[in-house]
Amino acid sequence: MPSVAVDYARQNHPRFLDELKTLLRIPSVSTLPEHKADVLKAATWLGEQLKRIGLENVEVIKTAGHPLVYGDWLHAAGKPTCLCYGHYDVQPPDPLDEWESPPFEPAERNGNLYARGAVDDKGQMFIHIKALESLFKAHGGKLPINVRVILEGEEEVGGEQIEKFVHERGDRLKADFALVSDTELFAPDLPTLCVGLRGMIYTEIEARGAKTDLHSGMYGGAAPNPFVALAQVIAQLKDASGHILIPGFYDAVKAPSQDELETWRHLPFDEEHYRLSEIGSTRLTGEPGYSVLERTWARPTLDVHGMPGGFTGAGAKTVIPAKAVAKVSMRLVPDMDPHKAFAQYKSYVESLTPPGITLDVRLIHCGDPIIIGTNNPYIQAATRALKQVWKKDTVFVRSGGSIPIVGDFERHLKIPSVMMGFGLPDDNLHAPNEKFHLANFYRGIESVISFFEELGK
């Protein structure tokens, strides 16, 4: 029989959805300076929501970048304290012409809500807020456990300010565990807890040649070309099968246990469906000898994201650019250390410097890989709560992605994270037509309600 809090949530589905749409209409794109005011607007709106539902000590905290939003309720004596984390910033919506409806005008189609940030992470972060509202209403203005909420506006650009806050002001975030809803279900209708994340190193390689841009007719054949140099360097970072060639890069890689590998083999995963529906390519690539799940969850990778520089406008301009940049990242797995891995990468890249070229290898940001034990009491309570809502046993998976804050919580606050996400593999994170399945939004609220009530027994 549903709890009073779940009943309240169900009765308020239309209002909850309308409020989420209001938040999604704010184009809080953290990476673009022209949206700085929009990011602040989203933070201010969320602070007002936290006050309205009953949280105390609510504050929009100024930082050197975008603001943090904080609130708490700490009156459940003898009960655990949860740190609810989410981010309200979003990726740029480009390319705009591929959206079926405007990215910042939420649209409902086929049981889904389409908008930038719908699932990453406004919709999932809002699940926490609506679950807390429902619990306050059902429990006479009280919560079954203690709660702190911290929301950030820079997750999509590295999370530098929240990392600084966690490191310097960890006393304000003291808790027993963190709840993070920024992951996905392994398959529709299959309750999922993510217990592993890959770490990340994001870098730039800047190649410089001549002191200024040059005419390729007059100087081609004598002047070094930074783009060609970058192409030569990048071509030597991996072999044809996807094996990374950086010396020592794989030395610290810890393989999954045989039990974990066996669990992955029994997950409902169809490689051909994955290729067609999620990748959309003629074939899958990667290291031979590993399954797709191993390659995306438990093996390090290296990818190139862009090479800005030179002439990219319409028509022709025969220029040899003075400099060019390549944006390169690596995903890391346990037990790789991001700073050691970057040092190996930097040394190797510099050893490949072509004649006449100067290379500057820069670290933009990094994060640790994380593994969370499934036998802690918060993970166990989460599995019981999810079964109440979904009527199925929870599966434990890893993610190929990175959530640096989870490492920060473990390193600075010494607390584990429960990564209880409700997205779907085809939700188009960071892509046009991002969506959130509305049934998962509503069941996510019920799952968090059940989780907190389970912990409050």
WOQUIGI-V289542 format. One line per field, one symbol per residue. phi: phi as a letter, one per 30 degrees, with the letter a starting at -180 (. if undefined). psi: psi as a letter, one per 40 degrees, with the letter a starting at -180 (. if undefined). Layout:
phi->???
psi->???
This chain:
phi->.dddddeddddceddedddddedddddddddcedceddddddddddeddddddkdchdbccdbdbddcbbaaabcceicdcccdcabcdbdededddcddbedcbebcbhicccadjecbbdddddedddddeddeddciiccdbdbcbbcccbedbjiddddddddcbeddceacaccbcbbbddaeicdbcdbabddbbcbbcccbbddadbddddcdjbcdcedddddddddcdbddcjddcdeidcdcdcdddddddddddcddbcdddedddcdicdacbkddjbdedddccbbdbbbcclbdkicbddibbdccddbabccbbbccbecdceddddddddddeddcedeiccccccddaaaddbbcddcddddddddddddedcibddccbcbddbbedddddddccibdcccccbdbecdieibeiebbddddddddedddedddddddd
psi->hiiddddddddeddddddddddddehgghdehdeedddddddddddddddddeeiifhhhhiaebiiihiiihfegheiihhhhiiieiiiieihdeehdihdfghhhhfeihhiheddgedddddddddddddddddffeiieiihihhhifedefefdddddddddfddeehidiihhgfaiidihehhhhhehiiiihhihhhhhcieiiihdddehedhihdddddddddeediadeehhehhededehhiiiddddddddeighhdddddddddfidiiiihieiiddddedeiiihihdigiiaheaiaihghhidiiihhhihhiihfhhdddddddddddddeehiheihhhhhhdiiiiihhhieeidddddddddddddefiiiihiiieahgdddddddddefiihhggieiidfefheiifiihhdddddddddddddddddde.
